[in-house]
Amino acid sequence: MIKMLNANTAEIDDVDAAVAEILEQLDLSGKLLKNSVGIIACYHEFIETGVVEAVCKKLPFDVVGCTTLGNAALDKCGLELLSLSVLTSDDVSFSTAISGELDPADIRPAITGVYNRALASLGGEPVLILSYAPMMSSVGAAPILEEINKLGRGIPVFGTISCDSTSDLHESHVIHNGVASKNTLALVLVKGNIRPGFHVNSISDDKIQKLTAVITESEGCLLKKVNDMPFLDYLETIGIPKERVMESPTSFPIMVNYNDGTKPAGRGIYGLSPEGYALLGGEAPLGATVALGTMDYKGVLETAETAVKKALEDGTISGLLLYPCLTRNFMLGPNSDDEMKKVIGVLGGKYPYQICYSGGEICPSSTEDGKLLNRVHNFTFVICTF
């Protein structure tokens, strides 16, 4: 069983005050069990001022995580916040490692290396992987997850892609023991007596168009053709001008149905090519069907509430990690904290939790017969319960 402890601080500039606040809230004396790991989420300026490094140095366990658009813990939420969750247990073990720079030309050596280092320290086979991956538009999240999935032989992977509050996400960092880097992958391998629950909720069915098309040409995350037409040409056939998509690609959620018994996975458009192809936030497998979705303020709050209420049906819960997509936050307009406030209200102060906005959500999807398949999502709210 895992116990979860939480802390947060808004002290960006005063390092000593930030460290003192985190340590006071955690009150680790007598609370830490045999094995522990920290999960950190923060506004990027906490790295620049030295708060992240100072906090991690004061903790007697490894800490992994990333920058984010917004986060929450202990019923406090916001953009300029640092939150820290500690997972501690007598019968669950944790092992962490961070990769070197991922080479866009071949990410496999770095990912194999970080996995093997974490595995060697674990002293046994993992039953869960927590993944904190970089924001690399040239690579995409799907190839990173594919390599982790191969190494882990399909065991559940839960995590996030780093993000931040800048317009081009250039301050996105992965964090490991106080060191922040941009193109690295941090992993937590978990073994022992743990049965995590996974929950995925994206766009509600009534917000997904009934008109679908088949992916007839693709390459990883690059959606080239549907119904044998370049993707942008296809959109024009259903009344959506290319210019409109090019002006605001993140306004067009794409739902990809793998036709394997799992729910359709949300995909964001990360880029467009002169040929009319779309670079998505997750893979675009051949033969899958796609449909456009829509999301607004009301839909964001409703799907978040539904996801959390479903997660709370897992039974005895000692903690939750909740990762909503940053594009959901964009739909909230000036009320950027409302989704987090909604979740905090549903949890009602009864459960320890950490909310962290995500540049791409990593969470298993369940087939109708209960099989878990690791997936990357966008526009989605994903939850891991312990």
N, C-alpha and C positions, 0 to 999 in steps of 0.2 A: 504493500500500500504506500502511496505517495502523500505526503503532507505539503501544502503550499503556503509559503509566507510571502507577504507583499510589502512594498514600500514605494514611495515616489517623492520627487522634489521638483520645485520650480526654480531653485537657486542655480541659475546658469553661471553667474560671474563669481560668486563667493564659494570657492572650492571647499573650504573647511566647513562652512555652514551646510553645504549640500551633503557632504560625507556624514556629518553629525546627524542630519535629519534622516538619512537612509538607515544608518545604524540604529538610531533610536526607535524607528518604526519597526525594523526587523526584530530587534531585541533577541539576538541569536543565543544568548546564554541559556542553556538548558533546553533549547528548542530544536537544535540541529540533531538529526539522527545520524546513522552510520555513514550514509552516502548523500552528497548534495551537489546540485548544480544551479547556477544562476542564469536567468533569461532576462536580458536587458533590451529595452526599447526607448528611443530618445530622439528629441529634436537635435539636428546636426550640430548646433552650436555648443552642446554639452561636450562634444569631442574637442572643439577648438579651444575651449577655456580650461581643459584639463580635468573636468569633473568626472568623465567616464573613466579615465585612467586612475584617478585617485580613489574612486569608489571601489573599483575592482581590486586594487592593491590591498584594500582593507578587509577583503573577504577571504575566508579560508577554503575556497572552492573555486573551480573554474566558472567563468561567466561567458556566455555567448549571446549574440543578438544582432541588432541592426538599428540603423536610423529609420525614422518613420514620419509620416505626415501628421499623425496624432496618436496619442495613446492614453490609457487609463488604468488605474488600479486604486483600491481603497476609496472608491466613490469620488475620485478626483480625475477629471479628464481635461485634455486640451492639446494645443499644438506645441507650446514651449514647455514641455514636461519630460522628465525622465522617470520611467517606472522600472522596477526590478522585482522579479518573481524568483523565489527560491523553491526548488523542488527537492525535498529531502525524504529519505526513506531508510529503513533497516533492511528491507528485503528486495529493493530495487537498486541497481547500480547504474552509474552514468560515466561515460567516457567522451571527452571532447577533443577536437583537433581542428586546425585551420589549414587550408591549402595555400600553396604559393599562387602567384598570378595565373589565372586561367588564360591560356592562349586561345584566342578565337579560332585559330586554324586547327587546333586539336585540343579539346578540353579534357580528353580522357586521362592523360598521365597525371594531371594535377588532382583530378577527382579520385582516381584510384589510389593515389598516394595518401590523401587525407582520410579516406575511408579505412585504408589498411592501418594507418597509425592509430586511429581511434579504436579500431577492432583489437589491435594488439594490446592496448591498455585496458580493454574491457574484460578480458579473461574469459570469454565465452561468446555465444552467439546472441546478437541483439534481437529484440522482439519489436522494437520501435526505433525509428530514426527521426530526429528533429533536425530540420535543414534550414539554414539561413544563407541565402544565395545572393549574388550580386545583381545589380541592375545593369545588364549588358545587352543593349538592343541588337548588337551585331551577332549575338549568340542566341538569345531567347532563353526562357526558362525550361522549355520542354526537353532540349538535349541534355541539360544538366540533370533534370529529374530522371531521364532515361538511363543515364550512366549510374546514378545512385540506385535506381531500381534494379539494374542488373547485378550490381555488387551485393545488394541486400537480398537478392533472390526473391523480390516481390513482397518483403515484409512492409508494413505500413510506414509511409513517409508523410510527415506533417511539418509545415513550416511556411516560410514567406520569402519573397524577394524584397530586398531593401528598397526604400524609397525616401523621399524627403519633401520639403515644402517649396522647392524651387521649380520654375516652369519647365526646365529640361532635366530635372532630377540629377543634376551633376554633383550634389552633395550626399548622394546615397552611399552609405558605408556598411560593411559587415564588421562586427566587433567580436574579438576574442581576447579575453583577459586584459581588457583595457586598451588593446591595440586596434585601431580602426583602419581598414583598407577597402579599396573600391572594387577590385576584380578578383576577390577571393571567396571561398566557400567554407563556412563553418558548419560542423556537424556535431550533434550529440547522439551517441549510440546508447540505447537503453536496454538493459536485460533484467529479468527477474519477474516478480509477482505483480504484473500490471496488465490490466485489460482496458485499454483506452477506448473511448467512444468517439466516433467521427461523424460530423454533421455538415452537410453542404446545402446551402440555399442561395439561389441566384435570383433570376427574374421569374416572377410568378407566371403560371401557364397562360393566364388571360392577357399577359403583356407580350406574348410571343406570337408572331404572325403564323397563320396556318399554312401560308405558301412556303414550300421548301424547295431546295435545289440540291443536287448531288455534287460532291467534290470530285472532279474528274482529272485534275492535275494539281499536285502539290509537292512541296519539298520541305519536310519538317514543319516549321511554323509558317512557311510561306504558302499562302493560299493563292494559287495561280488561276485555276479555272473551275467554274461550276457550270454544269450543263454544257460543257465544252466551250464556254465563253470566258474571256478574262473577267475577273470578279467585278471590276467596275463597270464593264459593259453589261454584265448581268443585272447589276443594280439599276442601270438606266432602263432596262426592259420592264422593270417593275415600278418605274416612275421616280427613281431617285437620281438626280443629276450628279455626274462625277464631281462637278465643282463644289457641290454641297458637302460631299464626303471629304474632299480634300481640304476644305476649310475647317472642318471639325470632325476628324476621324473618331475621336473618343466618344462622340455622341451616338455612335451606331453599334450597340452591342450585337454580337453575333453568337447565336446558340448553335453549338456543334453536337449533333446526335450521333454517337458512335454506333448506335443500333446493336448494342451488346447487353441491353438490360439495365444500363445505368442511366441516370437522368442526363439530359443535355448539359454540356459544359459551356459556361460563358467564355467568350473570347473578346478581347479588346483589339482594336486596330492600332498597331504601333507605328506603322509606316506604309506608304504607298509607292509603287514603282511606276515608271513611265509606261510600262506594258499593261498597267491596270491590275497588277497583282497587289495583294495585301499581306503585310507582315503582321501576324497575329501574336498575342501574348501566350499562346499555347499551340500545340500541334494541330495540324489540319489533315487528318488521315484520309487517304483515298477511299471513296465509297461512303464516307460519312455524309450526312445531310446537314444543311445549314438553313437557318431561318433568322430573320432579324427580330430583335426584341426592343422594347422601350423601357426606360426607367425614369422615374421622377421622384420628387421629395417623398410623397406618400408611399410609393413602392419601396423605397429604401427602408423606411421605418417599419413597414409591415413585414418585409422579408426578414429583417433583423429580429424582430419580435418573434416571428414564427420559428426561426432557427434556434433561438435561445430556449424557448419553451419546449421545443422538441428535445433539445440536449438535456434539459432538466429531467426528462423522463428516464434517463439512464439509471436512475436509482441513487445509491449512495455516491455522492460526488465530493471529492476533497479539493478539487481545483479545476479551473477552465482556462485554456488559452483560446482567445477569440481573435481571428484575423479577417477583418473586412477589407475589400478592395478599395484602393484610394479613389477610383473612379466613382464609387458610391458617394464618397465625401463631396466630390465636385457637384453632385446633384442636389446637395443641401444648400447651396448658395451661401448667404452670409451666416446661416445657422449651422456652422460646420461641426459643432459638438453634439447636434441633436441625436444622431444615431447612437453615439456612445452613451448619452444621457438616457435614451430609450432602453438600452441594454442594461445599464446600471439599475434602472427602475424595475425591470423584469427580474433581475437577480435579487433585488430587495435586501441587500446586505447579508444574505444567508450563505454565500459561497465566496471563497477567494478566487480571484480572476486577474487576468491581464488582457487588455484590448490593445491591439497594435494594427494600424492601417498598413496595408500590404501593396507592394508593386506587382504582385502575382501570388495567388494563394495556392499552396501545395497541400493537398488533402486527398485521402482515398475516397473514391466513390463506390457505393455498394450496388451490386447487381441484384436482381430480383430474388436470387437464391442465396444472397448474403455474402458473396465473394467480394473482397475489397480489391479495387484496382487503383493504383496511384495515378493522380491526375494533377495538372496545372489548371487553374481557373482564373477568370477575370470577372468583374462585376459581381463577385460572389462573397458570401459571408461563410467562413469555415470555422469550425469549432472542434477542439480536442478536449475531451473530459477525462479526468483521472479518478 
